[in-house]
Amino acid sequence: MKHLKPLAPAIGILIALGFLVTFYPLASAGAENSTSTFTSFADAYVSKSNPNTNYGSTKKLYVDNSPVRRTYLRFVVSGLNGAGVSSAKLRIYANSHSSSGFEVHALANNEWQEKTITYANAPAPGNLISKSGSFRSEQWVEIDLTQYIRGEGSFNFVLTTPSETDIALASRESGDHAPRLVLALAQAAPTATIGRTLTVTATSIVSQTPTTSPSKTVTATSIASQTPTKTPSQTTTPVSTSTPSASGSYVLLGWNDLGMHCYNHDFQNLAILPPFNNLIAQVIKRGDPPQIVTTGVKVQYSFPNNTYSAGKTNFWTYAQKLFGLSSPLPLNIGLTGNGLAGQMAAQSDHFVASGIPLTEFSDSAPTTPNPYQQAQLVAKDANTGALLASLTVVAPVSTEMHCDTCHKDGGVGGISTGKVETNILTLHDQKFLSQYPAGHTGALMNRQPVLCAECHSDNALGQPGVSGVLPLATAMHTLHDGKVANTLDGCYSCHPGPSTKCLRDVMYTDEGVDCISCHGTLAKVKTNPSPWLNEPRCDTCHGSRYTQNQALYHNSTGHGGVYCEACHDSPHAIAPSSQPADAIKFNQLQGHNGPLNTCTVCHLTQPTSGSFH
């Protein structure tokens, strides 16, 4: 999304038909304080005269009542960081004059697409919000939408007119005259917990509720109380309680807990996983010895090129029903209450932000998948706001699950419903309808959308499922055992994937260690008693010197209490990985790719003894 400087009014205000209209000149002036401007994310017009023609690439939009032509607009508001909206103004550049003006209608439908919408498939206009009144040609027309837009989200509108004289308006393809939404921002309000909080037991280091106050100080306890790593040479780094001082005396380590987070491309019919990404960080005060710091500092995260998710996925249309929420989930807010930017919650020896609703689509290319999104982490003095350290961290995310390989129309069971997801639901009903547990009876095809974890327990989501029903991972590997090859390509039939290539770590690229080498065949994986909680261990192959002090690698700490992932990176992305984006943080920290092995990143002077492990 392109942020533009707000335009300054130059010509008087006209009161027409009881609605406020302001005209603006062709050139923009300087930016005002506390405003954000968003150009239209999508716009198109439709024509009754040509009901099957798409007009999503034209430089002009039209509104008319004879013949009927309507304009559709979508704005995606994000990056407000909790600030409220005190004023919302829709500004559209008029290429023609009108004595009647146009009407602005609400539109709940968020599924229409700029390049495919036609009169035949366009959703009907909703309730009338406002009217423009009359206006002259070659002027900006402003309509007050404050009562309709109160925060972040994806907002859709339909423009109509009672006039039989067509109105020409500039589209986003016109460039500088693109439709825009100008928001005046109120002071940020505290973050609230949304509906029911989803507890994550396996995909994040610690389940948590988002911090509600940016200046909250959390006192750390000594990490010496943790279970020690069984390494004779390990020395525990003390946790500092001192106040941060000069810039450059701190280093920020950051990572994602998993090598890849998956989510469904479409939630209309079924859901395996929601958009749910996790970032973890440790702040180190450089010294001899270094100290892990959790007091007097705050760590913030953002995605500079991925500031919104609503409009890139239909998750928010179905989230309330899928997860049994008491109220609709606010757009661009995830199941834990975190958004695409915010403050990480301080724990005893690290900072965490879980459940970030990240998609694989960057703002600069919102229809092109990029599974290696980049998060910007910054550590600041909690009292002064002074920058202490920063880091660019990959947040991997993908929807590449090739269920279509087998479940396309005419595939397994000869089922053809017109959609892969409904083919799967139909097959499930055919095989298991008579076995559905109490409280979950009835065909899945009649209960869409369906969350798989409703019945099948899923440790990735912390969902208990129904007693006696196989865990989701167990059921999936059981049903596909003997049907999917025990090869990397076989695994990529379901996991991301031939394009994503989530297995990118040094053990695979240098030694050929693949999925089967660590996890075993489908026949073995399906017998795992605790999927996601019982996974391959480093010390199985690397010996006692590399003994994990926790059951899972991504929860384990090593050298000086630093997390293993901080130096070696995430599972399936162990450094140096084959993905260039993974190398960015290591180059920022030590001037070369990982793993992190330059002692003076954290130490002031080169140690003369000791070992990383």
URBEL-V811199 format. One record per residue. N is the residue number from 1. PSI is psi in whole degrees, 0 to 359 (NA if undefined). Layout:
n->N psi->PSI
n->N psi->PSI
This chain:
n->1 psi->137
n->2 psi->124
n->3 psi->130
n->4 psi->154
n->5 psi->137
n->6 psi->146
n->7 psi->149
n->8 psi->133
n->9 psi->142
n->10 psi->332
n->11 psi->156
n->12 psi->165
n->13 psi->132
n->14 psi->128
n->15 psi->117
n->16 psi->127
n->17 psi->29
n->18 psi->7
n->19 psi->145
n->20 psi->127
n->21 psi->132
n->22 psi->136
n->23 psi->146
n->24 psi->150
n->25 psi->177
n->26 psi->329
n->27 psi->151
n->28 psi->153
n->29 psi->193
n->30 psi->160
n->31 psi->147
n->32 psi->159
n->33 psi->147
n->34 psi->42
n->35 psi->152
n->36 psi->136
n->37 psi->132
n->38 psi->126
n->39 psi->162
n->40 psi->134
n->41 psi->327
n->42 psi->144
n->43 psi->149
n->44 psi->159
n->45 psi->159
n->46 psi->153
n->47 psi->128
n->48 psi->332
n->49 psi->332
n->50 psi->73
n->51 psi->341
n->52 psi->13
n->53 psi->135
n->54 psi->135
n->55 psi->54
n->56 psi->2
n->57 psi->8
n->58 psi->158
n->59 psi->352
n->60 psi->147
n->61 psi->148
n->62 psi->146
n->63 psi->130
n->64 psi->158
n->65 psi->351
n->66 psi->101
n->67 psi->159
n->68 psi->123
n->69 psi->133
n->70 psi->150
n->71 psi->136
n->72 psi->132
n->73 psi->144
n->74 psi->130
n->75 psi->136
n->76 psi->113
n->77 psi->124
n->78 psi->174
n->79 psi->21
n->80 psi->348
n->81 psi->41
n->82 psi->353
n->83 psi->143
n->84 psi->170
n->85 psi->117
n->86 psi->341
n->87 psi->136
n->88 psi->121
n->89 psi->125
n->90 psi->125
n->91 psi->125
n->92 psi->136
n->93 psi->126
n->94 psi->125
n->95 psi->355
n->96 psi->162
n->97 psi->164
n->98 psi->134
n->99 psi->340
n->100 psi->329
n->101 psi->189
n->102 psi->164
n->103 psi->146
n->104 psi->120
n->105 psi->145
n->106 psi->155
n->107 psi->114
n->108 psi->334
n->109 psi->125
n->110 psi->15
n->111 psi->342
n->112 psi->148
n->113 psi->138
n->114 psi->320
n->115 psi->2
n->116 psi->349
n->117 psi->136
n->118 psi->172
n->119 psi->325
n->120 psi->327
n->121 psi->2
n->122 psi->138
n->123 psi->149
n->124 psi->147
n->125 psi->147
n->126 psi->211
n->127 psi->147
n->128 psi->129
n->129 psi->312
n->130 psi->172
n->131 psi->151
n->132 psi->328
n->133 psi->185
n->134 psi->157
n->135 psi->162
n->136 psi->165
n->137 psi->155
n->138 psi->40
n->139 psi->156
n->140 psi->135
n->141 psi->131
n->142 psi->135
n->143 psi->133
n->144 psi->120
n->145 psi->23
n->146 psi->321
n->147 psi->345
n->148 psi->328
n->149 psi->113
n->150 psi->0
n->151 psi->202
n->152 psi->156
n->153 psi->178
n->154 psi->119
n->155 psi->127
n->156 psi->141
n->157 psi->154
n->158 psi->131
n->159 psi->128
n->160 psi->175
n->161 psi->148
n->162 psi->352
n->163 psi->148
n->164 psi->11
n->165 psi->123
n->166 psi->151
n->167 psi->128
n->168 psi->131
n->169 psi->153
n->170 psi->138
n->171 psi->177
n->172 psi->338
n->173 psi->348
n->174 psi->347
n->175 psi->248
n->176 psi->341
n->177 psi->19
n->178 psi->146
n->179 psi->146
n->180 psi->155
n->181 psi->121
n->182 psi->120
n->183 psi->130
n->184 psi->130
n->185 psi->139
n->186 psi->170
n->187 psi->140
n->188 psi->139
n->189 psi->156
n->190 psi->146
n->191 psi->136
n->192 psi->151
n->193 psi->131
n->194 psi->121
n->195 psi->235
n->196 psi->137
n->197 psi->131
n->198 psi->123
n->199 psi->127
n->200 psi->122
n->201 psi->345
n->202 psi->331
n->203 psi->3
n->204 psi->158
n->205 psi->321
n->206 psi->137
n->207 psi->140
n->208 psi->158
n->209 psi->138
n->210 psi->147
n->211 psi->135
n->212 psi->349
n->213 psi->123
n->214 psi->334
n->215 psi->10
n->216 psi->133
n->217 psi->128
n->218 psi->123
n->219 psi->128
n->220 psi->154
n->221 psi->160
n->222 psi->134
n->223 psi->359
n->224 psi->342
n->225 psi->352
n->226 psi->164
n->227 psi->122
n->228 psi->148
n->229 psi->141
n->230 psi->62
n->231 psi->117
n->232 psi->326
n->233 psi->359
n->234 psi->135
n->235 psi->131
n->236 psi->127
n->237 psi->128
n->238 psi->154
n->239 psi->124
n->240 psi->142
n->241 psi->12
n->242 psi->164
n->243 psi->137
n->244 psi->147
n->245 psi->241
n->246 psi->144
n->247 psi->143
n->248 psi->351
n->249 psi->7
n->250 psi->151
n->251 psi->141
n->252 psi->122
n->253 psi->138
n->254 psi->156
n->255 psi->170
n->256 psi->145
n->257 psi->331
n->258 psi->156
n->259 psi->339
n->260 psi->132
n->261 psi->132
n->262 psi->153
n->263 psi->159
n->264 psi->141
n->265 psi->327
n->266 psi->130
n->267 psi->9
n->268 psi->327
n->269 psi->315
n->270 psi->161
n->271 psi->128
n->272 psi->307
n->273 psi->142
n->274 psi->172
n->275 psi->118
n->276 psi->91
n->277 psi->152
n->278 psi->131
n->279 psi->140
n->280 psi->147
n->281 psi->154
n->282 psi->137
n->283 psi->126
n->284 psi->125
n->285 psi->115
n->286 psi->141
n->287 psi->186
n->288 psi->85
n->289 psi->165
n->290 psi->162
n->291 psi->139
n->292 psi->127
n->293 psi->130
n->294 psi->0
n->295 psi->148
n->296 psi->1
n->297 psi->158
n->298 psi->149
n->299 psi->128
n->300 psi->153
n->301 psi->154
n->302 psi->167
n->303 psi->92
n->304 psi->329
n->305 psi->21
n->306 psi->71
n->307 psi->353
n->308 psi->158
n->309 psi->329
n->310 psi->131
n->311 psi->336
n->312 psi->346
n->313 psi->154
n->314 psi->19
n->315 psi->315
n->316 psi->342
n->317 psi->329
n->318 psi->358
n->319 psi->318
n->320 psi->314
n->321 psi->318
n->322 psi->319
n->323 psi->13
n->324 psi->38
n->325 psi->149
n->326 psi->339
n->327 psi->163
n->328 psi->142
n->329 psi->125
n->330 psi->143
n->331 psi->140
n->332 psi->13
n->333 psi->133
n->334 psi->182
n->335 psi->344
n->336 psi->0
n->337 psi->358
n->338 psi->150
n->339 psi->203
n->340 psi->359
n->341 psi->150
n->342 psi->193
n->343 psi->136
n->344 psi->146
n->345 psi->133
n->346 psi->132
n->347 psi->190
n->348 psi->326
n->349 psi->14
n->350 psi->177
n->351 psi->148
n->352 psi->144
n->353 psi->113
n->354 psi->159
n->355 psi->28
n->356 psi->126
n->357 psi->61
n->358 psi->141
n->359 psi->173
n->360 psi->10
n->361 psi->117
n->362 psi->156
n->363 psi->323
n->364 psi->343
n->365 psi->71
n->366 psi->0
n->367 psi->3
n->368 psi->117
n->369 psi->135
n->370 psi->97
n->371 psi->354
n->372 psi->70
n->373 psi->153
n->374 psi->125
n->375 psi->143
n->376 psi->119
n->377 psi->139
n->378 psi->136
n->379 psi->133
n->380 psi->156
n->381 psi->125
n->382 psi->336
n->383 psi->317
n->384 psi->342
n->385 psi->5
n->386 psi->138
n->387 psi->129
n->388 psi->319
n->389 psi->160
n->390 psi->164
n->391 psi->144
n->392 psi->121
n->393 psi->137
n->394 psi->133
n->395 psi->96
n->396 psi->138
n->397 psi->139
n->398 psi->150
n->399 psi->11
n->400 psi->89
n->401 psi->111
n->402 psi->58
n->403 psi->333
n->404 psi->341
n->405 psi->318
n->406 psi->330
n->407 psi->21
n->408 psi->166
n->409 psi->130
n->410 psi->6
n->411 psi->235
n->412 psi->127
n->413 psi->4
n->414 psi->19
n->415 psi->136
n->416 psi->98
n->417 psi->356
n->418 psi->356
n->419 psi->139
n->420 psi->314
n->421 psi->317
n->422 psi->336
n->423 psi->319
n->424 psi->316
n->425 psi->320
n->426 psi->316
n->427 psi->319
n->428 psi->317
n->429 psi->318
n->430 psi->321
n->431 psi->325
n->432 psi->5
n->433 psi->318
n->434 psi->347
n->435 psi->1
n->436 psi->134
n->437 psi->161
n->438 psi->139
n->439 psi->354
n->440 psi->29
n->441 psi->167
n->442 psi->147
n->443 psi->136
n->444 psi->328
n->445 psi->338
n->446 psi->4
n->447 psi->28
n->448 psi->147
n->449 psi->152
n->450 psi->129
n->451 psi->120
n->452 psi->324
n->453 psi->0
n->454 psi->320
n->455 psi->321
n->456 psi->115
n->457 psi->146
n->458 psi->107
n->459 psi->339
n->460 psi->332
n->461 psi->352
n->462 psi->28
n->463 psi->128
n->464 psi->339
n->465 psi->202
n->466 psi->133
n->467 psi->135
n->468 psi->348
n->469 psi->137
n->470 psi->142
n->471 psi->153
n->472 psi->312
n->473 psi->321
n->474 psi->314
n->475 psi->316
n->476 psi->314
n->477 psi->330
n->478 psi->313
n->479 psi->333
n->480 psi->355
n->481 psi->128
n->482 psi->348
n->483 psi->336
n->484 psi->137
n->485 psi->145
n->486 psi->64
n->487 psi->170
n->488 psi->317
n->489 psi->325
n->490 psi->315
n->491 psi->323
n->492 psi->354
n->493 psi->331
n->494 psi->323
n->495 psi->154
n->496 psi->126
n->497 psi->175
n->498 psi->329
n->499 psi->317
n->500 psi->318
n->501 psi->60
n->502 psi->333
n->503 psi->102
n->504 psi->14
n->505 psi->171
n->506 psi->330
n->507 psi->328
n->508 psi->312
n->509 psi->326
n->510 psi->328
n->511 psi->353
n->512 psi->18
n->513 psi->115
n->514 psi->192
n->515 psi->314
n->516 psi->328
n->517 psi->322
n->518 psi->313
n->519 psi->339
n->520 psi->181
n->521 psi->171
n->522 psi->324
n->523 psi->328
n->524 psi->316
n->525 psi->324
n->526 psi->347
n->527 psi->2
n->528 psi->121
n->529 psi->338
n->530 psi->78
n->531 psi->142
n->532 psi->336
n->533 psi->345
n->534 psi->95
n->535 psi->167
n->536 psi->146
n->537 psi->147
n->538 psi->318
n->539 psi->348
n->540 psi->320
n->541 psi->326
n->542 psi->354
n->543 psi->179
n->544 psi->336
n->545 psi->338
n->546 psi->33
n->547 psi->130
n->548 psi->140
n->549 psi->4
n->550 psi->163
n->551 psi->324
n->552 psi->139
n->553 psi->316
n->554 psi->356
n->555 psi->355
n->556 psi->148
n->557 psi->157
n->558 psi->245
n->559 psi->110
n->560 psi->21
n->561 psi->5
n->562 psi->139
n->563 psi->143
n->564 psi->320
n->565 psi->336
n->566 psi->326
n->567 psi->325
n->568 psi->345
n->569 psi->184
n->570 psi->160
n->571 psi->141
n->572 psi->358
n->573 psi->25
n->574 psi->129
n->575 psi->148
n->576 psi->130
n->577 psi->171
n->578 psi->356
n->579 psi->118
n->580 psi->325
n->581 psi->329
n->582 psi->335
n->583 psi->346
n->584 psi->311
n->585 psi->323
n->586 psi->321
n->587 psi->323
n->588 psi->324
n->589 psi->319
n->590 psi->3
n->591 psi->3
n->592 psi->169
n->593 psi->167
n->594 psi->177
n->595 psi->170
n->596 psi->108
n->597 psi->15
n->598 psi->109
n->599 psi->325
n->600 psi->5
n->601 psi->319
n->602 psi->323
n->603 psi->143
n->604 psi->324
n->605 psi->156
n->606 psi->119
n->607 psi->146
n->608 psi->354
n->609 psi->175
n->610 psi->181
n->611 psi->157
n->612 psi->329
n->613 psi->NA
